[in-house]
Amino acid sequence: MTVMFLLWFAIGAATGALHTAGLWRRAHRVARPEWSFPSRMPLVAITLVIAALVGRILPAAIGWAIGLAMTSVVFVSRQRRWM
């Protein structure tokens, strides 16, 4: 793996984690109204479009998917522990 691959992977993972956190907070009505759909989707779109323009869409998309999945697992396990 190259440094550029790891960089775009990390950027994608951070975007996926932020996306999941926004979805989770909105679904559980903890979030402020401004952290809703219009705030999350441009972040994801901008990250993936820039990654595509520089030729790093695959590491960014893989990172996004892993960040989304891992953050979802963390939130679900935290919720089940408190139930």
C-alpha positions as CSV (number, residue, x, y, z in Angstrom):
1,M,0.0,0.0,0.0
2,T,1.2,3.5,-0.8
3,V,0.9,6.6,1.4
4,M,-1.7,8.0,-1.0
5,F,-3.8,4.9,-0.7
6,L,-3.7,5.1,3.1
7,L,-4.5,8.8,3.0
8,W,-7.6,8.4,0.9
9,F,-8.6,5.3,2.8
10,A,-8.4,7.4,6.1
11,I,-10.3,10.3,4.5
12,G,-13.0,7.9,3.3
13,A,-13.2,6.2,6.7
14,A,-13.6,9.5,8.5
15,T,-16.3,10.5,6.1
16,G,-18.1,7.2,6.7
17,A,-17.9,7.5,10.4
18,L,-19.2,11.1,10.3
19,H,-22.0,10.0,8.0
20,T,-23.0,7.2,10.4
21,A,-22.9,9.4,13.4
22,G,-25.1,12.0,11.7
23,L,-27.6,9.3,10.7
24,W,-27.6,7.7,14.2
25,R,-28.1,11.0,16.0
26,R,-30.9,12.1,13.6
27,A,-32.6,8.7,14.0
28,H,-32.5,9.0,17.7
29,R,-33.5,12.7,17.7
30,V,-30.5,13.8,19.6
31,A,-29.2,16.0,16.8
32,R,-29.8,19.6,16.1
33,P,-31.9,20.1,13.0
34,E,-29.0,21.5,11.0
35,W,-27.0,18.2,11.1
36,S,-29.5,16.5,8.9
37,F,-29.6,15.2,5.3
38,P,-28.4,18.5,3.6
39,S,-25.4,18.6,5.9
40,R,-24.2,15.0,5.5
41,M,-24.7,14.3,1.9
42,P,-22.5,17.1,0.5
43,L,-19.7,15.8,2.7
44,V,-19.9,12.3,1.3
45,A,-20.4,13.6,-2.3
46,I,-17.5,16.0,-2.1
47,T,-15.2,13.4,-0.7
48,L,-16.0,10.8,-3.3
49,V,-16.0,13.3,-6.2
50,I,-12.6,14.7,-5.3
51,A,-11.3,11.2,-4.8
52,A,-12.5,10.3,-8.3
53,L,-10.9,13.4,-9.8
54,V,-7.5,12.5,-8.4
55,G,-7.9,8.8,-9.3
56,R,-8.3,7.5,-5.7
57,I,-12.0,6.6,-5.7
58,L,-11.5,2.9,-4.7
59,P,-9.6,3.5,-1.5
60,A,-11.9,6.4,-0.5
61,A,-15.0,4.3,-1.2
62,I,-13.6,1.3,0.7
63,G,-12.7,3.5,3.6
64,W,-16.1,5.1,3.6
65,A,-17.8,1.7,3.6
66,I,-15.6,0.4,6.4
67,G,-16.0,3.6,8.5
68,L,-19.8,3.4,8.0
69,A,-19.9,-0.3,9.0
70,M,-17.6,0.0,12.0
71,T,-19.3,3.1,13.4
72,S,-22.6,1.4,13.0
73,V,-21.3,-1.7,15.0
74,V,-20.1,0.6,17.8
75,F,-23.4,2.4,18.1
76,V,-25.5,-0.7,18.0
77,S,-23.3,-2.5,20.6
78,R,-23.4,0.5,22.8
79,Q,-27.2,0.7,22.6
80,R,-27.6,-3.0,23.3
81,R,-25.3,-2.9,26.3
82,W,-27.5,-0.2,27.9
83,M,-30.8,-2.1,27.3
